[in-house]
């Protein structure tokens, strides 16, 4: 049983090393890696829950792995989105070979992170993930990208340091690192409150929660499209997943109302500020990146709503509220990856990504445009889409806590997101809009498969809006 | 025998599948696209007719599955739904034929017909939605599917109109969603049922009222209730078949239909009346009726005048519902169908005038009856129906509304109806007079020869003639069991069980 888990982590890492050693084999090995890892995550999704000790060492000492409903879903999400984004990248000839080494490394690290059962191993995987993500931003080697990567590196390192500090505090208090054991012994106390705050700040910086977001628009805006999609859809979800584990499981009795109001406030400002910046952005990829800043607001608001002491049921009860948060992550991952990849298609074909000059390209790439629209529908939480159900869940939970202002902010934010999505679509449909720069647009052909990948991702995000019950019933 | 629960899905699929197909049909395969279009429309009409018979025989068609815990996606086909379905399926077939004739040589037809067809499946969903949540889903889906049609021309003006349209409908959609979630938090989301479900639950007044305000704001935007109406006149830049569809079946009607659902089957009309909500809606509807007609009077553009006339006429539906009596309800509900038939005729004929002769303004209508007698006749019949002359269907609506107002003692509403009819006459009769009795100009603004034998292309001519014919015939036979009046009487008996 635990064999499958080991393969899930080792397979992408092994393929990455193969590519590093024999560059000539990049294409076939990459294909093997992406389908293999994707399929493995489906296999693992169907394994029963459990805790395993790696290499036979007993839990407090050895490395423990753990599979439960939540990690299983995160693995599946990473597997499916990762596979589709990789397929897109496989057809994108402009990507350097190092992309595959780094991305497969990050994929393996993420899988390990979701499986890790103790906070120290989580720290290790988090660090690995952070480093490969930073390197991914830098692979295009443009000055802007390097600068963005540098900033990301600092934030990422700082975040990991804070997380490690929290790990030390936990170990000092309880002499334990295992998540389940810690959750069992956790008592409200000042050091633990401090540990929660420190670790949260670290993880929030990595997730780009307002006001720790300023690195994200740069990094996600300047990286190649496939990388942006991976970072926005998957990598920030990994650190958010840890936030969820900490707030709802390890430190479950700790969050005070003050903390929760703080988180709500951060989320609300993120929603409005991110959407505002996206609305006023003149370029497509930075717009999509700012939209991530806004959407992260929904995630932390959802987290705050769940961690609220009045919210019924804990994290591991199947009838509980918490599935909504996972659903929200899934909806965002599908929509955002589709949107970044669509932006990538348009940008590469046009040679630039000034929104107002993209009309021609969007009229040619109809599948990409349609996918962009579908992804936008899901992001703005309009029906029929996964995003709509997620928004419904957030609103319902907000009303349950009678947080009226929060509900209003969420509704306004979703209108703002509709605003920036339709702003782009307007350009596509407007026939009278002339390009600002008069040189005839040279359109670089894009592999047809890339348009299909985008369309598939976006359609998944929409179709999921018709069937959410399987998740709640899981 | 197939399971009855398949039917709602079949209805949706009968326009969703053609829509998806059409997106992938190359721009130039005109024949294939038209075949898929008309084939889909015919299949849908056939299905709906079978359903009508089934419902009449007492069959129950419903389908639901849980989307979230405690929240069902639910489709059910009841009397109200079937009326709206039949209307949309019938008018869709005609509008499709018309649209094929109208857009024959313009660009982006795949996109146009794709969204056009999507729009119809959204309308079918609105009709069949079995609870408020499902209704909201399809209602918003309809917004998204119609937007590309509004901006279809791609001119700055069209884009601006689209922007206004989205601003209104999305904000309205937000209000509707908020109201629905709020109600869900307090009362859950059971399925629609005649007589409503809120009277059985003891909810605080502030919840009932805030939900009411939010829902009416959301539905009022599409139903073009004052003060949410101004998008409608701007949306006139869309191609004529779109205006016809928006005004007669899809968007505006979805709003009116939603008001009927909420008042009858969520609150229950008697409960809403007791709480005072019906009165609020009544005043709002009366205001809209007079205001819309007044504005229509001052328009010089044909389509603009028709648009403001829609603002006014659609509110008859809300008015009839808000009268909170069975006879008024009959008047309101049959007007859903009647206004659709008359308005679609008006828009299609107006489209013919502009396509064939380049006539857009009212003062260009002089003598048009000599050049295009058939079109002008269809126009005149529908316009007379709007004024409320027998035997056209419009008479029936107004008759029942008037009696309904008398029945509940709302005499001022009778005055409103009378004033509105006068205003209708004041803005329609001059058009008819100009068309038939004034002499034609030597040259039309922009004449095109679209057909060797007829006054215009046959695909543009037949649909309005059919609808105009229906306007008259239905007015004569409405009382039969399967006529609109008979059907609605049966519906209203269910709503006023208590």
Interface residues (C-beta under 8 A of the other chain):
Chain A: X319 X324 X366 X370 X377 X382 X383 X384 X388 X389 X392 X393 X395 X396 X399 X400 X407 X411 X412 X414 X415 X418 X422 X426 X429 X430 X431 X432 X465 X466 X467 X468 X469 X472
Chain B: X23 X65 X66 X67 X68 X69 X71 X73 X111 X133 X136 X137 X138 X140 X141 X143 X144 X147 X148 X151 X152 X153 X154 X155 X156 X159 X162 X163 X166 X170 X171 X173 X174 X177 X178 X181 X182 X184 X185
